[in-house]
Amino acid sequence: MSATNPTPGEPAPLHVDVIRDGVPTPLDAEEIRVTLPNGIVFHLRPGLDPAGSVMAAIPSDGPDADEFSVFVLRPGAANLFRINAERHPRHTVEGCT
């Protein structure tokens, strides 16, 4: 299956070039996992838009976790934004039922 011409009804894999020392290595992937310097990992997967999109997600440690992660998107130019992620402590409200 070609990344640019998927079988109808099947999502196309993400096509990426991993570049090291200026040399690109092309890869097709179902998912890409990115680890930020602060240790937060986010996943990139093909989106649901048939014209092409990417979904980014930070896996959750569940509803009882002590903290949660959120994306921080910072605009740059018209075709640029920076992606970061932060951890925040989960606050509970005492006395609520």
C-alpha positions as CSV (number, residue, x, y, z in Angstrom):
1,M,0.0,0.0,0.0
2,S,1.3,3.4,-1.0
3,A,1.3,6.1,1.6
4,T,-0.1,8.5,-1.0
5,N,-2.7,6.1,-2.4
6,P,-4.2,4.1,0.5
7,T,-6.8,1.3,0.0
8,P,-10.3,2.9,0.3
9,G,-11.6,2.7,3.8
10,E,-8.1,2.1,5.3
11,P,-6.0,4.9,6.9
12,A,-2.7,5.7,5.2
13,P,0.3,5.3,7.4
14,L,2.2,8.5,8.4
15,H,5.2,9.0,6.1
16,V,8.1,10.5,7.9
17,D,11.8,11.2,7.2
18,V,14.0,10.7,10.3
19,I,17.0,12.9,9.8
20,R,20.3,12.2,11.6
21,D,23.5,14.0,10.7
22,G,21.7,15.5,7.7
23,V,20.8,12.1,6.2
24,P,17.1,11.4,5.9
25,T,15.7,7.9,6.5
26,P,12.2,7.5,5.2
27,L,9.7,5.5,7.3
28,D,6.0,4.6,7.2
29,A,4.5,4.4,10.6
30,E,1.2,3.7,12.2
31,E,2.2,5.8,15.2
32,I,5.1,8.1,16.1
33,R,6.1,8.5,19.8
34,V,8.0,11.7,20.7
35,T,9.7,12.1,24.1
36,L,10.2,15.7,25.1
37,P,13.2,16.8,27.2
38,N,10.9,17.0,30.3
39,G,10.1,13.3,29.9
40,I,6.5,13.7,28.6
41,V,5.8,11.4,25.7
42,F,3.2,12.2,23.1
43,H,1.9,10.1,20.2
44,L,1.2,11.1,16.7
45,R,-1.3,9.0,14.7
46,P,-3.1,9.5,11.4
47,G,-6.2,11.6,11.9
48,L,-9.7,10.9,10.7
49,D,-9.9,13.5,8.0
50,P,-9.7,11.6,4.7
51,A,-7.9,14.6,3.1
52,G,-5.1,14.1,5.7
53,S,-4.5,15.1,9.3
54,V,-2.5,14.1,12.3
55,M,-3.8,13.5,15.8
56,A,-1.5,14.2,18.8
57,A,-2.3,12.6,22.2
58,I,-0.6,12.4,25.6
59,P,-1.4,9.1,27.2
60,S,-3.3,9.4,30.5
61,D,-2.3,7.6,33.7
62,G,-6.0,7.3,34.5
63,P,-8.6,9.3,36.4
64,D,-7.0,8.7,39.8
65,A,-3.5,9.8,38.8
66,D,-1.8,12.5,40.9
67,E,-1.0,14.7,37.9
68,F,-2.1,15.2,34.3
69,S,-0.4,16.4,31.2
70,V,-1.6,19.1,28.8
71,F,-0.3,20.4,25.4
72,V,1.0,23.9,25.2
73,L,1.0,25.3,21.6
74,R,2.9,28.5,21.1
75,P,2.5,30.3,17.7
76,G,5.5,31.4,15.8
77,A,5.0,32.4,12.2
78,A,2.0,31.7,9.9
79,N,3.4,28.2,9.2
80,L,5.1,27.5,12.5
81,F,4.1,26.7,16.1
82,R,6.0,25.1,19.0
83,I,4.6,22.1,20.8
84,N,5.4,21.5,24.4
85,A,3.6,19.6,27.2
86,E,3.4,20.3,30.9
87,R,2.4,18.3,33.9
88,H,0.0,19.7,36.4
89,P,-1.0,18.3,39.8
90,R,-4.6,17.0,40.0
91,H,-6.6,18.9,42.6
92,T,-9.5,17.3,44.3
93,V,-12.5,19.1,45.8
94,E,-13.2,17.8,49.3
95,G,-16.7,17.4,50.4
96,C,-18.2,16.9,46.9
97,T,-20.3,13.9,46.3
